[in-house]
Amino acid sequence: MLKQEKSIIIYLEDLRLIYNIMNKIGSNTLLDTNLILAKGQVGSKERVADLGCGTTGHFIFPIAKLVGSGGKVYAVDILKTALDNVRRMAKNDNLRNIETVWTNLEIFGATKIESGSLDVAFLINTLYQSHKRAEIIREAVRMLKKDGRLVVVEWKKASSPFGPPTEERVNMDSLLIGAKKIGLRMEEEFFSGQYHYGFVFIKL
């Protein structure tokens, strides 16, 4: 193989790596973590889940500090490598209130978290990655207590210099209609960044 061809292959691999990092990990760095957690009203001794937590646990570790030793935060993901990384980071930080949960959120009842046990659940940049969005929301609702809060943040369905393709993004109106059918009341829409929108839902 020619040296020039090798350079092109390496360059393409670097681009692919950057794209994956931005979409799966780095996208959460565009968000105001403190604002989003405040919208969830996360408090001491609560049980909270980040559904689709990702490799960095960007929201997991701030949540763990908010709920304290008397609370519990569930790091939920379908990627075992992501959960391994979160588990390792939690151990390094001596955080014992973090529990990793491997599951497929598209399957109702598959997540090993008791029904009606969560005070707050977060779906941050998760729904766009699936074609079974209603199923994911239904599973989140199953785990929430009555009057529990579900915070959803997604990419705006508009072109942007990075992020997932526009056709993969979640339409706001479709999300609101689907959430209502599943048993949620929309309490608040909030600004969550230039490229994202956010909603707070309450379980009826």
C-alpha positions as CSV (number, residue, x, y, z in Angstrom):
1,M,0.0,0.0,0.0
2,L,1.3,3.4,-0.9
3,K,2.2,5.9,1.9
4,Q,-0.4,8.4,0.6
5,E,-3.1,5.7,0.7
6,K,-2.2,4.8,4.3
7,S,-2.4,8.5,5.3
8,I,-5.9,8.7,3.7
9,I,-7.1,5.6,5.6
10,I,-5.7,7.0,8.9
11,Y,-7.4,10.3,8.2
12,L,-10.8,8.7,7.5
13,E,-10.5,6.6,10.7
14,D,-9.7,9.8,12.7
15,L,-12.8,11.5,11.2
16,R,-15.0,8.4,12.1
17,L,-13.6,8.5,15.6
18,I,-14.4,12.2,16.0
19,Y,-17.9,11.7,14.7
20,N,-18.6,8.9,17.1
21,I,-17.3,10.8,20.1
22,M,-19.4,13.9,19.2
23,N,-22.6,11.9,18.8
24,K,-22.3,9.3,21.6
25,I,-20.3,11.2,24.2
26,G,-19.4,14.8,23.3
27,S,-22.9,15.9,22.5
28,N,-23.7,16.0,26.3
29,T,-20.9,18.5,26.8
30,L,-23.0,21.0,24.8
31,L,-25.6,20.8,27.5
32,D,-25.9,22.7,30.8
33,T,-25.7,19.8,33.2
34,N,-26.7,21.9,36.3
35,L,-29.7,23.4,34.5
36,I,-31.0,20.0,33.4
37,L,-30.6,18.4,36.8
38,A,-32.4,21.4,38.3
39,K,-35.3,20.8,36.0
40,G,-35.4,17.3,37.3
41,Q,-35.5,18.7,40.9
42,V,-33.1,15.9,42.0
43,G,-32.9,15.9,45.8
44,S,-31.3,14.1,48.7
45,K,-32.1,10.4,49.2
46,E,-33.9,10.1,45.9
47,R,-33.7,7.3,43.4
48,V,-32.8,8.5,39.9
49,A,-31.9,6.9,36.6
50,D,-30.0,8.1,33.6
51,L,-31.4,6.0,30.8
52,G,-28.7,5.8,28.2
53,C,-25.9,7.1,30.4
54,G,-23.1,6.7,27.8
55,T,-19.4,6.1,28.4
56,T,-18.5,9.2,30.4
57,G,-21.4,9.2,32.9
58,H,-21.7,12.9,32.2
59,F,-24.9,13.2,34.3
60,I,-24.4,10.2,36.6
61,F,-21.7,11.6,38.8
62,P,-23.4,15.0,39.5
63,I,-26.6,13.1,40.3
64,A,-24.7,10.8,42.7
65,K,-23.6,13.9,44.6
66,L,-27.1,15.4,44.7
67,V,-28.8,12.3,46.0
68,G,-26.1,11.5,48.6
69,S,-25.3,8.3,50.4
70,G,-29.0,7.8,51.2
71,G,-30.0,7.9,47.6
72,K,-29.3,5.7,44.5
73,V,-28.5,6.5,40.9
74,Y,-28.9,4.0,38.2
75,A,-26.5,4.2,35.2
76,V,-28.5,2.4,32.5
77,D,-27.2,1.5,29.0
78,I,-27.2,-1.2,26.4
79,L,-23.4,-0.9,25.9
80,K,-21.6,-3.0,28.4
81,T,-18.3,-1.1,27.7
82,A,-20.0,2.1,28.7
83,L,-21.2,0.6,32.0
84,D,-17.7,-0.9,32.6
85,N,-16.3,2.6,32.3
86,V,-18.9,4.2,34.6
87,R,-18.3,1.4,37.2
88,R,-14.6,2.0,37.1
89,M,-14.9,5.7,37.5
90,A,-17.4,5.3,40.4
91,K,-14.9,3.0,42.1
92,N,-12.1,5.4,41.6
93,D,-14.2,8.2,43.1
94,N,-15.4,5.9,45.9
95,L,-19.0,6.5,45.0
96,R,-21.1,3.6,46.4
97,N,-24.5,5.0,45.4
98,I,-24.1,4.3,41.7
99,E,-25.5,1.0,40.3
100,T,-24.9,0.1,36.6
101,V,-27.8,-1.6,34.8
102,W,-27.4,-3.3,31.5
103,T,-30.7,-3.5,29.5
104,N,-32.5,-2.9,26.3
105,L,-34.9,0.0,27.0
106,E,-37.0,-0.9,24.0
107,I,-38.3,-4.0,25.8
108,F,-41.0,-3.3,28.4
109,G,-40.0,-4.7,31.8
110,A,-36.5,-5.7,30.7
111,T,-34.7,-3.1,32.9
112,K,-33.9,-4.5,36.3
113,I,-35.3,-1.6,38.2
114,E,-38.5,-2.0,40.2
115,S,-41.7,-0.6,38.8
116,G,-42.8,2.7,40.4
117,S,-39.5,3.1,42.3
118,L,-37.9,6.1,40.6
119,D,-38.3,9.7,41.7
120,V,-36.7,11.1,38.5
121,A,-35.5,9.6,35.2
122,F,-33.5,11.3,32.5
123,L,-33.5,10.6,28.7
124,I,-30.7,12.7,27.4
125,N,-29.8,12.3,23.7
126,T,-31.2,8.8,23.8
127,L,-34.4,8.7,21.8
128,Y,-32.9,9.7,18.5
129,Q,-30.8,6.5,18.5
130,S,-33.8,4.3,18.4
131,H,-36.8,3.7,16.1
132,K,-38.8,2.4,19.1
133,R,-39.1,5.7,20.9
134,A,-42.5,5.1,22.4
135,E,-41.3,1.8,23.8
136,I,-38.4,3.5,25.5
137,I,-40.6,6.2,27.1
138,R,-43.1,3.5,28.2
139,E,-40.3,1.7,30.0
140,A,-39.2,4.9,31.7
141,V,-42.8,5.5,32.8
142,R,-43.0,2.0,34.2
143,M,-40.1,2.7,36.6
144,L,-41.3,6.1,37.7
145,K,-43.4,6.7,40.8
146,K,-46.7,8.4,40.4
147,D,-45.9,12.1,40.0
148,G,-42.3,11.2,39.2
149,R,-40.5,13.4,36.8
150,L,-39.1,12.4,33.3
151,V,-36.7,14.9,31.8
152,V,-36.2,14.5,28.0
153,V,-33.5,16.4,26.1
154,E,-33.1,15.8,22.4
155,W,-31.4,17.3,19.3
156,K,-33.5,20.0,17.6
157,K,-34.8,18.7,14.3
158,A,-32.8,21.2,12.2
159,S,-29.5,21.1,10.4
160,S,-26.4,21.8,12.6
161,P,-22.7,21.6,12.0
162,F,-22.6,18.3,14.0
163,G,-24.8,15.8,15.6
164,P,-27.0,13.0,14.1
165,P,-28.6,13.4,10.6
166,T,-31.7,15.5,10.7
167,E,-33.9,12.6,9.7
168,E,-32.9,10.7,12.8
169,R,-33.8,13.4,15.2
170,V,-37.0,13.4,17.2
171,N,-39.9,15.7,16.2
172,M,-41.1,17.8,19.2
173,D,-44.8,17.5,18.3
174,S,-44.5,13.7,17.9
175,L,-42.8,13.4,21.2
176,L,-45.5,15.4,23.0
177,I,-48.3,13.4,21.4
178,G,-46.6,10.1,22.2
179,A,-45.8,11.1,25.8
180,K,-49.4,12.1,26.5
181,K,-50.7,8.7,25.2
182,I,-48.3,6.8,27.4
183,G,-49.5,8.6,30.6
184,L,-47.3,11.7,30.9
185,R,-48.3,15.3,31.4
186,M,-45.9,17.9,30.0
187,E,-45.1,20.3,32.8
188,E,-42.4,22.5,31.2
189,E,-40.5,23.1,28.0
190,F,-37.1,24.6,28.6
191,F,-34.1,25.9,26.7
192,S,-31.3,23.4,26.9
193,G,-28.8,24.7,24.4
194,Q,-28.5,26.0,20.9
195,Y,-28.9,22.6,19.3
196,H,-31.2,20.9,21.8
197,Y,-34.7,21.2,23.3
198,G,-35.9,19.9,26.6
199,F,-39.2,18.9,28.3
200,V,-40.1,18.0,31.9
201,F,-42.9,15.4,32.1
202,I,-44.9,14.2,35.1
203,K,-46.2,10.7,35.4
204,L,-50.0,10.7,36.0
